[in-house]
Amino acid sequence: MQNEKIKVTKKYSAFSYKAGNSFLHRCPAWIKLLCIPALNIMFLCLPIYFALGLIVVQFVIACVLRFSLREQFTDLKPVLYYAAFVLLMDLIMCLGSGKMNFAEVFSWNNQKESVFLLVKIYCVLQSASLVFKTSTSLELRDGIWTIEKAVRKIFHLKEKNLITNTISLFLNFIPMVSKIWDQSVRAWIARGGKKGIKMYLKLLPVLFFVGMKKAYNSARALQIRD
């Protein structure tokens, strides 16, 4: 049990900040928030080999920044879940129609577009992982406010943009949810619980209510700061 506890405490939280002194760590958050999403939108519209090239580049950057393969895999697991969901839907459609066989449904011609989409989603998640790993929550929030101030100055807007605050909450909520879940799993295993369906049934309501409370507190903090 003691060894099991040690393993759990070392578990990596998805999209969590990792301290460092690299160029990306020192780069202002507002630049990363402007450049990286724009880069991904461009690569989503370009042919698939551009996305494949960016995946290789981002993987090399992550390795240079000393992000372990396990950390990278943890951030990119949602792609596997989405792929499993797509395959499940195709299987259900195949069984429901009764006209198509498995070879036809899962052939390259039918699955090509889905595979290309998964590759591009993988590319986007890689970029998001680099942003969250090299920027703290405070840096991301300040970066969004910096962008907001520039937009207000350019367009001569007096009122603060509610959308900007919403984006700030959303960006900070992603790593927060992962942290809440990891803490819940640690507590569950420390109390002798085992991983399985029962754990998810017990912990998902905890994740929901604790997440809602933290989101409310963050929203209140933004209102007070404004």
N, CA, C and O of each residue as an XYZ file, in Angstrom:
904
protein
N       0.831     -1.211      0.000
C       0.000      0.000      0.000
C       0.861      1.254      0.000
O       0.542      2.242     -0.662
N       1.958      1.203      0.753
C       2.822      2.375      0.804
C       3.445      2.664     -0.555
O       3.534      3.819     -0.971
N       3.882      1.593     -1.256
C       4.447      1.783     -2.582
C       3.405      2.320     -3.551
O       3.716      3.124     -4.430
N       2.161      1.868     -3.383
C       1.086      2.327     -4.246
C       0.831      3.804     -4.041
O       0.581      4.532     -5.001
N       0.890      4.258     -2.786
C       0.689      5.672     -2.483
C       1.787      6.515     -3.112
O       1.528      7.602     -3.627
N       3.019      6.006     -3.067
C       4.131      6.756     -3.643
C       3.954      6.922     -5.144
O       4.257      7.982     -5.693
N       3.467      5.885     -5.807
C       3.250      5.965     -7.240
C       2.174      6.978     -7.580
O       2.299      7.710     -8.561
N       1.118      7.028     -6.780
C       0.020      7.935     -7.053
C       0.441      9.376     -6.873
O       0.071     10.232     -7.677
N       1.214      9.664     -5.825
C       1.620     11.042     -5.570
C       2.508     11.582     -6.682
O       2.583     12.795     -6.873
N       3.187     10.697     -7.423
C       4.036     11.136     -8.503
C       3.289     11.246     -9.820
O       3.885     11.596    -10.839
N       1.992     10.953     -9.818
C       1.223     10.995    -11.047
C       1.127     12.414    -11.573
O       0.947     13.367    -10.814
N       1.250     12.535    -12.874
C       1.257     13.851    -13.514
C      -0.161     14.302    -13.798
O      -0.978     13.516    -14.277
N      -0.466     15.575    -13.505
C      -1.769     16.152    -13.799
C      -1.748     16.735    -15.212
O      -0.834     17.475    -15.577
N      -2.759     16.394    -15.992
C      -2.805     16.854    -17.373
C      -2.857     18.371    -17.447
O      -3.540     19.023    -16.658
N      -2.128     18.920    -18.405
C      -2.095     20.355    -18.687
C      -1.667     21.184    -17.471
O      -2.096     22.328    -17.318
N      -0.840     20.621    -16.628
C      -0.365     21.360    -15.459
C       0.960     22.048    -15.775
O       1.744     21.572    -16.596
N       1.192     23.180    -15.107
C       2.405     23.965    -15.340
C       3.628     23.216    -14.837
O       3.590     22.567    -13.792
N       4.721     23.316    -15.601
C       5.986     22.722    -15.200
C       7.052     23.810    -15.242
O       7.321     24.391    -16.293
N       7.650     24.074    -14.095
C       8.606     25.173    -13.991
C       9.801     24.953    -14.903
O      10.238     23.824    -15.130
N      10.318     26.060    -15.421
C      11.480     25.998    -16.289
C      11.959     27.396    -16.656
O      11.331     28.391    -16.293
N      13.056     27.465    -17.366
C      13.634     28.747    -17.752
C      13.902     28.799    -19.257
O      14.835     29.465    -19.707
N      13.081     28.095    -20.024
C      13.264     28.038    -21.469
C      12.711     29.302    -22.126
O      12.130     30.162    -21.465
N      12.904     29.391    -23.433
C      12.384     30.534    -24.188
C      10.864     30.598    -24.080
O      10.294     31.678    -23.926
N      10.205     29.435    -24.161
C       8.744     29.416    -24.070
C       8.266     29.833    -22.679
O       7.233     30.490    -22.546
N       9.012     29.453    -21.652
C       8.645     29.869    -20.294
C       8.766     31.386    -20.143
O       7.930     32.016    -19.495
N       9.793     31.962    -20.735
C      10.020     33.405    -20.612
C       9.162     34.231    -21.569
O       8.972     35.430    -21.368
N       8.652     33.586    -22.598
C       7.835     34.301    -23.589
C       6.543     34.785    -22.934
O       5.894     34.004    -22.238
N       6.143     36.053    -23.132
C       4.895     36.565    -22.543
C       3.696     35.715    -22.951
O       3.595     35.263    -24.091
N       2.797     35.509    -22.005
C       1.645     34.630    -22.252
C       0.759     35.157    -23.371
O       0.177     34.374    -24.122
N       0.651     36.495    -23.491
C      -0.243     37.040    -24.518
C       0.256     36.721    -25.919
O      -0.546     36.578    -26.842
N       1.575     36.606    -26.090
C       2.119     36.225    -27.397
C       1.763     34.777    -27.709
O       1.370     34.458    -28.831
N       1.902     33.898    -26.712
C       1.556     32.491    -26.931
C       0.065     32.321    -27.206
O      -0.327     31.501    -28.036
N      -0.763     33.095    -26.510
C      -2.210     32.993    -26.703
C      -2.649     33.501    -28.062
O      -3.677     33.066    -28.582
N      -1.892     34.412    -28.644
C      -2.218     34.923    -29.971
C      -1.630     34.060    -31.086
O      -2.307     33.761    -32.069
N      -0.380     33.667    -30.929
C       0.330     32.990    -32.018
C      -0.040     31.521    -32.145
O      -0.277     31.038    -33.252
N      -0.094     30.801    -31.022
C      -0.299     29.349    -31.093
C      -1.691     28.986    -31.602
O      -1.788     28.117    -32.469
N      -2.791     29.607    -31.112
C      -4.100     29.292    -31.707
C      -4.180     29.657    -33.188
O      -4.757     28.911    -33.979
N      -3.598     30.819    -33.574
C      -3.603     31.208    -34.982
C      -2.844     30.196    -35.833
O      -3.254     29.876    -36.949
N      -1.726     29.693    -35.290
C      -0.940     28.690    -36.004
C      -1.744     27.407    -36.203
O      -1.700     26.799    -37.273
N      -2.478     26.999    -35.170
C      -3.270     25.767    -35.268
C      -4.435     25.918    -36.232
O      -4.741     24.988    -36.979
N      -5.090     27.075    -36.227
C      -6.185     27.305    -37.170
C      -5.671     27.219    -38.605
O      -6.330     26.653    -39.476
N      -4.491     27.785    -38.841
C      -3.902     27.733    -40.172
C      -3.603     26.295    -40.576
O      -3.882     25.893    -41.706
N      -3.033     25.514    -39.649
C      -2.670     24.142    -39.984
C      -3.896     23.232    -40.098
O      -3.839     22.206    -40.775
N      -5.003     23.598    -39.445
C      -6.236     22.836    -39.614
C      -6.791     22.975    -41.023
O      -7.425     22.060    -41.548
N      -6.545     24.131    -41.628
C      -7.055     24.386    -42.974
C      -6.110     23.873    -44.062
O      -6.525     23.697    -45.207
N      -4.865     23.636    -43.719
C      -3.885     23.173    -44.694
C      -3.946     21.652    -44.844
O      -4.538     20.976    -44.004
N      -3.344     21.109    -45.902
C      -3.312     19.643    -46.079
C      -2.698     18.933    -44.876
O      -2.002     19.538    -44.061
N      -2.974     17.644    -44.789
C      -2.645     16.871    -43.601
C      -1.148     16.817    -43.320
O      -0.753     16.756    -42.156
N      -0.301     16.837    -44.351
C       1.138     16.697    -44.099
C       1.716     17.906    -43.360
O       2.770     17.796    -42.734
N       1.039     19.063    -43.425
C       1.484     20.212    -42.638
C       1.277     19.937    -41.141
O       2.139     20.241    -40.317
N       0.115     19.356    -40.812
C      -0.164     19.002    -39.416
C       0.816     17.940    -38.921
O       1.272     18.004    -37.779
N       1.142     16.970    -39.768
C       2.113     15.942    -39.389
C       3.482     16.558    -39.110
O       4.175     16.162    -38.173
N       3.862     17.532    -39.936
C       5.131     18.216    -39.715
C       5.144     18.988    -38.416
O       6.143     18.980    -37.695
N       4.032     19.662    -38.106
C       3.951     20.426    -36.859
C       3.980     19.496    -35.651
O       4.548     19.842    -34.615
N       3.373     18.321    -35.777
C       3.413     17.344    -34.682
C       4.852     16.962    -34.362
O       5.237     16.890    -33.195
N       5.641     16.718    -35.393
C       7.047     16.353    -35.190
C       7.802     17.504    -34.536
O       8.576     17.289    -33.603
N       7.582     18.729    -35.022
C       8.271     19.903    -34.473
C       7.909     20.093    -33.003
O       8.786     20.332    -32.173
N       6.626     19.988    -32.679
C       6.188     20.198    -31.301
C       6.676     19.083    -30.385
O       6.973     19.323    -29.215
N       6.761     17.869    -30.912
C       7.307     16.761    -30.119
C       8.778     17.021    -29.783
O       9.213     16.789    -28.655
N       9.533     17.501    -30.762
C      10.944     17.810    -30.529
C      11.079     18.931    -29.497
O      11.934     18.868    -28.613
N      10.224     19.964    -29.615
C      10.257     21.076    -28.649
C       9.973     20.557    -27.244
O      10.661     20.928    -26.292
N       8.958     19.698    -27.110
C       8.605     19.146    -25.802
C       9.762     18.335    -25.220
O      10.022     18.402    -24.019
N      10.447     17.579    -26.053
C      11.587     16.790    -25.578
C      12.747     17.695    -25.165
O      13.420     17.432    -24.167
N      12.980     18.766    -25.939
C      14.040     19.719    -25.590
C      13.730     20.388    -24.256
O      14.636     20.655    -23.466
N      12.449     20.658    -24.004
C      12.036     21.259    -22.737
C      11.989     20.246    -21.596
O      11.612     20.580    -20.473
N      12.374     19.007    -21.895
C      12.445     17.924    -20.905
C      11.078     17.532    -20.354
O      10.946     17.215    -19.171
N      10.070     17.556    -21.209
C       8.777     17.010    -20.853
C       8.806     15.531    -21.203
O       9.009     15.165    -22.360
N       8.605     14.693    -20.214
C       8.739     13.253    -20.412
C       7.655     12.734    -21.356
O       6.642     13.395    -21.584
N       7.886     11.546    -21.897
C       6.904     10.923    -22.772
C       5.602     10.656    -22.029
O       4.522     10.731    -22.614
N       5.705     10.348    -20.753
C       4.500     10.092    -19.957
C       3.678     11.363    -19.798
O       2.450     11.326    -19.878
N       4.348     12.478    -19.575
C       3.642     13.754    -19.460
C       2.953     14.116    -20.772
O       1.804     14.559    -20.777
N       3.655     13.925    -21.872
C       3.069     14.237    -23.170
C       1.878     13.326    -23.461
O       0.857     13.778    -23.979
N       2.011     12.047    -23.129
C       0.927     11.094    -23.368
C      -0.300     11.449    -22.533
O      -1.427     11.339    -23.014
N      -0.092     11.872    -21.287
C      -1.206     12.224    -20.413
C      -2.004     13.387    -20.986
O      -3.234     13.376    -20.932
N      -1.321     14.391    -21.536
C      -2.009     15.533    -22.118
C      -2.742     15.172    -23.401
O      -3.721     15.827    -23.759
N      -2.283     14.142    -24.096
C      -2.840     13.807    -25.406
C      -3.801     12.625    -25.371
O      -4.279     12.191    -26.419
N      -4.094     12.094    -24.177
C      -5.024     10.971    -24.066
C      -6.421     11.272    -24.585
O      -7.074     10.354    -25.082
N      -6.933     12.531    -24.500
C      -8.272     12.783    -25.058
C      -8.421     12.372    -26.521
O      -9.523     12.038    -26.955
N      -7.334     12.392    -27.286
C      -7.399     11.966    -28.683
C      -7.761     10.484    -28.768
O      -8.534     10.075    -29.635
N      -7.196      9.681    -27.859
C      -7.504      8.250    -27.839
C      -8.969      8.013    -27.484
O      -9.622      7.149    -28.068
N      -9.486      8.791    -26.516
C     -10.892      8.649    -26.149
C     -11.801      9.011    -27.322
O     -12.800      8.340    -27.577
N     -11.439     10.084    -28.032
C     -12.247     10.501    -29.172
C     -12.180      9.452    -30.280
O     -13.187      9.166    -30.927
N     -11.000      8.881    -30.497
C     -10.852      7.842    -31.516
C     -11.699      6.620    -31.165
O     -12.341      6.038    -32.039
N     -11.702      6.233    -29.898
C     -12.521      5.103    -29.465
C     -14.001      5.398    -29.658
O     -14.770      4.515    -30.038
N     -14.401      6.644    -29.394
C     -15.804      7.029    -29.583
C     -16.192      6.949    -31.058
O     -17.271      6.455    -31.387
N     -15.325      7.431    -31.948
C     -15.606      7.387    -33.392
C     -15.749      5.945    -33.867
O     -16.670      5.619    -34.616
N     -14.834      5.086    -33.428
C     -14.904      3.679    -33.822
C     -16.161      3.006    -33.291
O     -16.764      2.171    -33.965
N     -16.549      3.380    -32.074
C     -17.770      2.803    -31.487
C     -18.998      3.225    -32.279
O     -19.882      2.408    -32.535
N     -19.061      4.503    -32.670
C     -20.190      4.982    -33.459
C     -20.251      4.284    -34.820
O     -21.333      3.930    -35.290
N     -19.105      4.091    -35.441
C     -19.066      3.388    -36.722
C     -19.522      1.939    -36.562
O     -20.224      1.401    -37.418
N     -19.116      1.315    -35.461
C     -19.516     -0.065    -35.208
C     -21.023     -0.169    -34.990
O     -21.665     -1.093    -35.489
N     -21.584      0.780    -34.243
C     -23.032      0.770    -33.996
C     -23.804      0.975    -35.302
O     -24.817      0.318    -35.540
N     -23.317      1.892    -36.147
C     -23.966      2.128    -37.435
C     -23.889      0.893    -38.325
O     -24.825      0.576    -39.058
N     -22.749      0.203    -38.244
C     -22.581     -1.016    -39.043
C     -23.555     -2.100    -38.597
O     -24.201     -2.749    -39.420
N     -23.650     -2.286    -37.294
C     -24.546     -3.312    -36.761
C     -26.008     -2.939    -36.973
O     -26.854     -3.806    -37.188
N     -26.300     -1.626    -36.909
C     -27.683     -1.177    -37.067
C     -28.190     -1.256    -38.486
O     -29.360     -1.568    -38.708
N     -27.339     -0.981    -39.443
C     -27.787     -0.986    -40.835
C     -27.984     -2.407    -41.374
O     -28.933     -2.673    -42.110
N     -27.096     -3.294    -41.007
C     -27.194     -4.673    -41.476
C     -26.781     -4.863    -42.921
O     -26.728     -5.991    -43.410
N     -26.485     -3.760    -43.616
C     -26.125     -3.832    -45.028
C     -24.614     -3.749    -45.238
O     -24.085     -4.278    -46.216
N     -23.932     -3.088    -44.322
C     -22.490     -2.901    -44.475
C     -21.735     -3.944    -43.664
O     -22.173     -4.325    -42.578
N     -20.617     -4.402    -44.180
C     -19.770     -5.322    -43.433
C     -18.629     -4.554    -42.776
O     -18.389     -3.386    -43.080
N     -17.941     -5.225    -41.882
C     -16.881     -4.565    -41.119
C     -15.745     -4.089    -42.019
O     -15.192     -3.009    -41.813
N     -15.403     -4.895    -43.012
C     -14.305     -4.511    -43.911
C     -14.627     -3.227    -44.653
O     -13.748     -2.398    -44.891
N     -15.894     -3.068    -45.016
C     -16.296     -1.857    -45.746
C     -16.300     -0.642    -44.832
O     -15.827      0.428    -45.217
N     -16.834     -0.801    -43.617
C     -16.939      0.331    -42.684
C     -15.570      0.821    -42.246
O     -15.335      2.027    -42.169
N     -14.660     -0.113    -41.956
C     -13.356      0.251    -41.421
C     -12.266      0.273    -42.498
O     -11.080      0.168    -42.188
N     -12.667      0.409    -43.738
C     -11.695      0.546    -44.813
C     -11.069      1.934    -44.789
O     -11.615      2.859    -44.187
N      -9.922      2.074    -45.445
C      -9.207      3.355    -45.450
C     -10.042      4.454    -46.101
O     -10.015      5.596    -45.643
N     -10.778      4.134    -47.152
C     -11.580      5.148    -47.839
C     -12.649      5.733    -46.929
O     -12.935      6.928    -47.005
N     -13.247      4.907    -46.067
C     -14.287      5.393    -45.166
C     -13.725      6.074    -43.929
O     -14.359      6.969    -43.371
N     -12.540      5.656    -43.495
C     -11.974      6.178    -42.251
C     -10.911      7.245    -42.469
O     -10.380      7.796    -41.505
N     -10.596      7.542    -43.719
C      -9.508      8.480    -44.013
C      -9.759      9.849    -43.399
O      -8.868     10.407    -42.759
N     -10.947     10.396    -43.581
C     -11.251     11.729    -43.063
C     -11.217     11.751    -41.534
O     -10.764     12.724    -40.931
N     -11.697     10.674    -40.916
C     -11.659     10.598    -39.450
C     -10.222     10.561    -38.939
O      -9.896     11.199    -37.938
N      -9.372      9.815    -39.629
C      -7.963      9.740    -39.234
C      -7.298     11.093    -39.381
O      -6.534     11.504    -38.508
N      -7.575     11.794    -40.472
C      -6.991     13.117    -40.685
C      -7.448     14.089    -39.598
O      -6.663     14.901    -39.107
N      -8.729     13.997    -39.228
C      -9.251     14.867    -38.171
C      -8.573     14.574    -36.838
O      -8.237     15.497    -36.096
N      -8.369     13.290    -36.530
C      -7.703     12.914    -35.288
C      -6.265     13.422    -35.248
O      -5.783     13.855    -34.201
N      -5.587     13.367    -36.382
C      -4.211     13.877    -36.452
C      -4.189     15.372    -36.169
O      -3.319     15.852    -35.442
N      -5.134     16.111    -36.736
C      -5.167     17.561    -36.530
C      -5.561     17.909    -35.094
O      -5.045     18.871    -34.526
N      -6.476     17.129    -34.502
C      -6.820     17.345    -33.096
C      -5.611     17.063    -32.204
O      -5.363     17.780    -31.234
N      -4.869     16.020    -32.541
C      -3.630     15.699    -31.819
C      -2.665     16.879    -31.877
O      -2.032     17.221    -30.879
N      -2.559     17.490    -33.039
C      -1.676     18.642    -33.235
C      -2.114     19.814    -32.356
O      -1.283     20.478    -31.736
N      -3.420     20.063    -32.309
C      -3.966     21.159    -31.493
C      -3.707     20.910    -30.016
O      -3.333     21.830    -29.289
N      -3.903     19.675    -29.564
C      -3.672     19.346    -28.153
C      -2.202     19.483    -27.784
O      -1.878     19.887    -26.668
N      -1.316     19.153    -28.706
C       0.106     19.353    -28.465
C       0.404     20.826    -28.180
O       1.133     21.153    -27.243
N      -0.164     21.699    -28.993
C       0.053     23.139    -28.814
C      -0.513     23.610    -27.486
O       0.131     24.373    -26.766
N      -1.730     23.152    -27.159
C      -2.341     23.524    -25.876
C      -1.482     23.041    -24.717
O      -1.325     23.744    -23.718
N      -0.931     21.847    -24.850
C      -0.070     21.307    -23.802
C       1.162     22.183    -23.593
O       1.548     22.445    -22.454
N       1.779     22.637    -24.679
C       2.952     23.506    -24.567
C       2.600     24.827    -23.884
O       3.388     25.352    -23.098
N       1.417     25.363    -24.185
C       0.997     26.629    -23.562
C       0.806     26.446    -22.064
O       1.330     27.225    -21.268
N       0.060     25.424    -21.681
C      -0.253     25.217    -20.267
C       0.981     24.789    -19.467
O       1.107     25.142    -18.295
N       1.888     24.035    -20.087
C       3.080     23.582    -19.375
C       4.066     24.715    -19.118
O       4.844     24.658    -18.166
N       4.037     25.742    -19.961
C       5.021     26.818    -19.852
C       4.423     28.120    -19.341
O       5.114     29.138    -19.303
N       3.148     28.111    -18.946
C       2.493     29.335    -18.449
C       1.671     29.000    -17.213
O       0.904     28.037    -17.215
N       1.829     29.784    -16.166
C       1.011     29.592    -14.971
C      -0.389     30.156    -15.214
O      -0.617     30.882    -16.182
N      -1.315     29.815    -14.329
C      -2.677     30.331    -14.449
C      -2.708     31.853    -14.383
O      -3.461     32.503    -15.108
N      -1.879     32.410    -13.504
C      -1.820     33.864    -13.384
C      -1.273     34.502    -14.658
O      -1.770     35.542    -15.091
N      -0.263     33.892    -15.258
C       0.307     34.423    -16.492
C      -0.711     34.374    -17.625
O      -0.798     35.313    -18.416
N      -1.482     33.290    -17.712
C      -2.509     33.189    -18.738
C      -3.585     34.247    -18.547
O      -4.041     34.862    -19.511
N      -3.990     34.457    -17.290
C      -5.021     35.460    -17.008
C      -4.519     36.861    -17.353
O      -5.235     37.648    -17.972
N      -3.298     37.162    -16.952
C      -2.733     38.471    -17.272
C      -2.540     38.643    -18.776
O      -2.695     39.742    -19.309
N      -2.198     37.545    -19.456
C      -2.041     37.611    -20.906
C      -3.349     37.948    -21.599
O      -3.369     38.733    -22.547
N      -4.436     37.360    -21.132
C      -5.748     37.650    -21.714
C      -6.143     39.093    -21.447
O      -6.690     39.761    -22.324
N      -5.871     39.575    -20.245
C      -6.195     40.970    -19.934
C      -5.334     41.935    -20.752
O      -5.800     43.014    -21.120
N      -4.101     41.564    -21.037
C      -3.245     42.397    -21.888
C      -3.841     42.508    -23.294
O      -3.877     43.588    -23.883
N      -4.309     41.370    -23.819
C      -4.948     41.383    -25.142
C      -6.213     42.228    -25.109
O      -6.492     42.986    -26.038
N      -6.975     42.090    -24.026
C      -8.213     42.855    -23.903
C      -7.932     44.360    -23.885
O      -8.623     45.132    -24.550
N      -6.925     44.769    -23.130
C      -6.586     46.194    -23.055
C      -6.195     46.739    -24.421
O      -6.575     47.852    -24.783
N      -5.434     45.951    -25.179
C      -5.021     46.381    -26.515
C      -6.221     46.516    -27.441
O      -6.312     47.469    -28.216
N      -7.143     45.556    -27.359
C      -8.352     45.614    -28.206
C      -9.205     46.814    -27.836
O      -9.719     47.516    -28.708
N      -9.353     47.046    -26.542
C     -10.153     48.195    -26.096
C      -9.532     49.512    -26.536
O     -10.237     50.458    -26.888
N      -8.211     49.561    -26.513
C      -7.522     50.786    -26.917
C      -7.642     51.022    -28.416
O      -7.836     52.155    -28.856
N      -7.527     49.951    -29.204
C      -7.604     50.082    -30.659
C      -9.002     50.496    -31.099
O      -9.159     51.362    -31.960
N     -10.022     49.871    -30.501
C     -11.403     50.121    -30.922
C     -12.115     51.135    -30.024
O     -13.317     51.363    -30.158
N     -11.353     51.742    -29.104
C     -11.879     52.791    -28.219
C     -13.098     52.300    -27.430
O     -14.127     52.972    -27.358
N     -12.951     51.114    -26.844
C     -14.024     50.542    -26.034
C     -13.800     50.915    -24.573
O     -12.677     50.844    -24.073
N     -14.871     51.311    -23.895
C     -14.757     51.714    -22.498
C     -15.068     50.570    -21.548
O     -14.434     50.430    -20.503
N     -16.049     49.751    -21.917
C     -16.465     48.659    -21.039
C     -15.568     47.443    -21.240
O     -15.117     47.159    -22.350
N     -15.325     46.748    -20.165
C     -14.536     45.525    -20.243
C     -15.343     44.440    -20.933
O     -16.564     44.371    -20.798
N     -14.653     43.609    -21.660
C     -15.293     42.581    -22.464
C     -15.590     41.349    -21.618
O     -14.684     40.733    -21.055
N     -16.866     40.999    -21.536
C     -17.265     39.829    -20.760
C     -16.698     38.553    -21.372
O     -16.384     37.607    -20.650
N     -16.564     38.517    -22.703
C     -16.035     37.328    -23.373
C     -14.606     37.041    -22.925
O     -14.214     35.885    -22.772
N     -13.833     38.102    -22.717
C     -12.446     37.921    -22.279
C     -12.383     37.249    -20.917
O     -11.574     36.345    -20.708
N     -13.233     37.682    -19.986
C     -13.274     37.047    -18.668
C     -13.698     35.586    -18.770
O     -13.195     34.731    -18.042
N     -14.635     35.308    -19.688
C     -15.092     33.926    -19.882
C     -13.958     33.053    -20.399
O     -13.775     31.927    -19.936
N     -13.194     33.573    -21.364
C     -12.054     32.825    -21.894
C     -11.025     32.576    -20.800
O     -10.455     31.489    -20.706
N     -10.793     33.596    -19.973
C      -9.841     33.449    -18.874
C     -10.259     32.341    -17.922
O      -9.435     31.524    -17.511
N     -11.531     32.313    -17.574
C     -12.035     31.264    -16.687
C     -11.899     29.891    -17.343
O     -11.516     28.918    -16.694
N     -12.217     29.825    -18.631
C     -12.163     28.545    -19.339
C     -10.743     28.002    -19.390
O     -10.522     26.820    -19.126
N      -9.773     28.861    -19.729
C      -8.388     28.423    -19.827
C      -7.854     27.921    -18.490
O      -7.105     26.946    -18.436
N      -8.246     28.599    -17.414
C      -7.767     28.184    -16.096
C      -8.541     26.980    -15.556
O      -8.064     26.274    -14.667
N      -9.739     26.752    -16.099
C     -10.561     25.655    -15.613
C     -10.038     24.305    -16.106
O     -10.222     23.290    -15.435
N      -9.380     24.285    -17.290
C      -8.901     23.023    -17.860
C      -7.891     22.322    -16.944
O      -8.111     21.165    -16.586
N      -6.782     22.986    -16.548
C      -5.853     22.297    -15.632
C      -6.441     22.092    -14.242
O      -6.058     21.158    -13.537
N      -7.375     22.967    -13.840
C      -7.969     22.842    -12.518
C      -8.786     21.558    -12.408
O      -8.731     20.878    -11.383
N      -9.544     21.218    -13.453
C     -10.343     19.987    -13.451
C      -9.434     18.772    -13.335
O      -9.721     17.838    -12.586
N      -8.338     18.790    -14.080
C      -7.391     17.673    -14.007
C      -6.802     17.538    -12.605
O      -6.633     16.427    -12.103
N      -6.492     18.667    -11.978
C      -5.913     18.635    -10.634
C      -6.921     18.101     -9.616
O      -6.565     17.308     -8.745
N      -8.176     18.536     -9.726
C      -9.223     18.055     -8.812
C      -9.391     16.544     -8.946
O      -9.507     15.832     -7.949
N      -9.404     16.063    -10.190
C      -9.579     14.625    -10.418
C      -8.410     13.826     -9.842
O      -8.622     12.798     -9.199
N      -7.189     14.288    -10.065
C      -6.018     13.580     -9.540
C      -6.019     13.554     -8.015
O      -5.655     12.543     -7.415
N      -6.423     14.657     -7.379
C      -6.499     14.695     -5.925
C      -7.567     13.736     -5.406
O      -7.386     13.094     -4.372
N      -8.678     13.647     -6.129
C      -9.757     12.739     -5.734
C      -9.300     11.281     -5.848
O      -9.584     10.463     -4.973
N      -8.595     10.969     -6.926
C      -8.102      9.594     -7.109
C      -7.084      9.244     -6.029
O      -7.095      8.129     -5.507
N      -6.205     10.187     -5.688
C      -5.226      9.940     -4.618
C      -5.935      9.632     -3.301
O      -5.580      8.686     -2.598
N      -6.947     10.450     -2.976
C      -7.685     10.241     -1.725
C      -8.406      8.898     -1.735
O      -8.462      8.210     -0.715
N      -8.955      8.527     -2.886
C      -9.671      7.257     -3.017
C      -8.731      6.068     -2.778
O      -9.069      5.149     -2.032
N      -7.554      6.089     -3.412
C      -6.603      4.990     -3.268
C      -6.004      4.976     -1.866
O      -5.760      3.904     -1.310
N      -5.762      6.166     -1.280
C      -5.207      6.235      0.078
C      -6.157      5.629      1.102
O      -5.723      5.152      2.150
N      -7.448      5.646      0.800
C      -8.448      5.063      1.708
C      -8.760      3.606      1.377
O      -9.731      3.043      1.882
N      -7.937      3.003      0.534
C      -8.093      1.581      0.240
C      -8.966      1.278     -0.945
O      -9.236      0.110     -1.222
N      -9.426      2.307     -1.667
C     -10.257      2.071     -2.834
C      -9.440      1.561     -4.010
O      -8.227      1.759     -4.071
N     -10.113      0.904     -4.939
C      -9.453      0.372     -6.130
C     -10.049      1.018     -7.372
O     -11.209      1.428     -7.394
N      -9.209      1.093     -8.412
C      -9.671      1.680     -9.665
C     -10.665      0.743    -10.341
O     -10.431     -0.462    -10.441
N     -11.764      1.304    -10.798
C     -12.808      0.526    -11.448
C     -14.037      1.380    -11.659
O     -14.002      2.595    -11.468
N     -15.126      0.740    -12.054
C     -16.370      1.457    -12.316
C     -16.884      2.139    -11.048
O     -17.398      3.256    -11.104
N     -16.743      1.463     -9.908
C     -17.211      2.034     -8.650
C     -16.502      3.349     -8.338
O     -17.124      4.290     -7.845
N     -15.192      3.416     -8.626
C     -14.438      4.650     -8.365
C     -14.993      5.803     -9.187
O     -15.169      6.905     -8.668
N     -15.273      5.560    -10.471
C     -15.792      6.617    -11.330
C     -17.183      7.055    -10.892
O     -17.497      8.246    -10.914
N     -18.023      6.093    -10.493
C     -19.368      6.441    -10.032
C     -19.335      7.292     -8.769
O     -20.183      8.164     -8.578
N     -18.357      7.036     -7.911
C     -18.241      7.778     -6.655
C     -17.570      9.142     -6.853
O     -17.970     10.127     -6.233
N     -16.563      9.197     -7.707
C     -15.741     10.411     -7.812
C     -16.255     11.426     -8.820
O     -15.975     12.616     -8.675
N     -16.996     11.001     -9.833
C     -17.496     11.954    -10.830
C     -18.418     13.012    -10.219
O     -18.294     14.185    -10.570
N     -19.359     12.637     -9.300
C     -20.144     13.693     -8.639
C     -19.271     14.640     -7.815
O     -19.538     15.840     -7.754
N     -18.227     14.096     -7.179
C     -17.297     14.949     -6.416
C     -16.605     15.927     -7.361
O     -16.488     17.114     -7.056
N     -16.152     15.433     -8.498
C     -15.503     16.293     -9.492
C     -16.442     17.400     -9.944
O     -16.024     18.549    -10.087
N     -17.693     17.067    -10.167
C     -18.668     18.053    -10.642
C     -18.901     19.152     -9.603
O     -18.821     20.338     -9.924
N     -19.187     18.760     -8.365
C     -19.537     19.755     -7.343
C     -18.325     20.597     -6.925
O     -18.442     21.811     -6.753
N     -17.167     19.955     -6.763
C     -15.966     20.715     -6.398
C     -15.567     21.644     -7.539
O     -15.169     22.785     -7.301
N     -15.671     21.159     -8.780
C     -15.352     21.995     -9.928
C     -16.275     23.188    -10.040
O     -15.824     24.294    -10.340
N     -17.574     22.980     -9.800
C     -18.532     24.080     -9.849
C     -18.234     25.114     -8.766
O     -18.339     26.318     -9.002
N     -17.863     24.637     -7.583
C     -17.553     25.565     -6.496
C     -16.319     26.401     -6.819
O     -16.312     27.611     -6.596
N     -15.269     25.754     -7.348
C     -14.057     26.485     -7.689
C     -14.300     27.450     -8.845
O     -13.737     28.545     -8.869
N     -15.130     27.054     -9.796
C     -15.458     27.944    -10.903
C     -16.220     29.170    -10.399
O     -15.978     30.288    -10.854
N     -17.142     28.954     -9.458
C     -17.893     30.074     -8.877
C     -16.958     31.023     -8.122
O     -17.057     32.243     -8.250
N     -16.046     30.439     -7.330
C     -15.102     31.279     -6.579
C     -14.200     32.081     -7.515
O     -13.877     33.236     -7.240
N     -13.793     31.454     -8.631
C     -12.952     32.172     -9.597
C     -13.728     33.305    -10.251
O     -13.186     34.391    -10.458
N     -14.997     33.060    -10.577
C     -15.813     34.096    -11.185
C     -16.031     35.259    -10.223
O     -15.999     36.422    -10.626
N     -16.249     34.942     -8.966
C     -16.412     35.991     -7.955
C     -15.132     36.815     -7.784
O     -15.179     38.034     -7.618
N     -13.987     36.119     -7.829
C     -12.714     36.807     -7.713
C     -12.497     37.775     -8.875
O     -11.955     38.865     -8.690
N     -12.925     37.369    -10.075
C     -12.814     38.255    -11.233
C     -13.705     39.483    -11.078
O     -13.304     40.592    -11.430
N     -14.912     39.287    -10.552
C     -15.831     40.404    -10.359
C     -15.273     41.397     -9.343
O     -15.369     42.610     -9.528
N     -14.689     40.869     -8.268
C     -14.121     41.753     -7.246
C     -12.939     42.516     -7.801
O     -12.773     43.705     -7.531
N     -12.108     41.823     -8.587
C     -10.935     42.485     -9.183
C     -11.357     43.572    -10.166
O     -10.722     44.624    -10.246
N     -12.444     43.311    -10.925
C     -12.929     44.323    -11.856
C     -13.454     45.556    -11.118
O     -13.903     46.511    -11.752
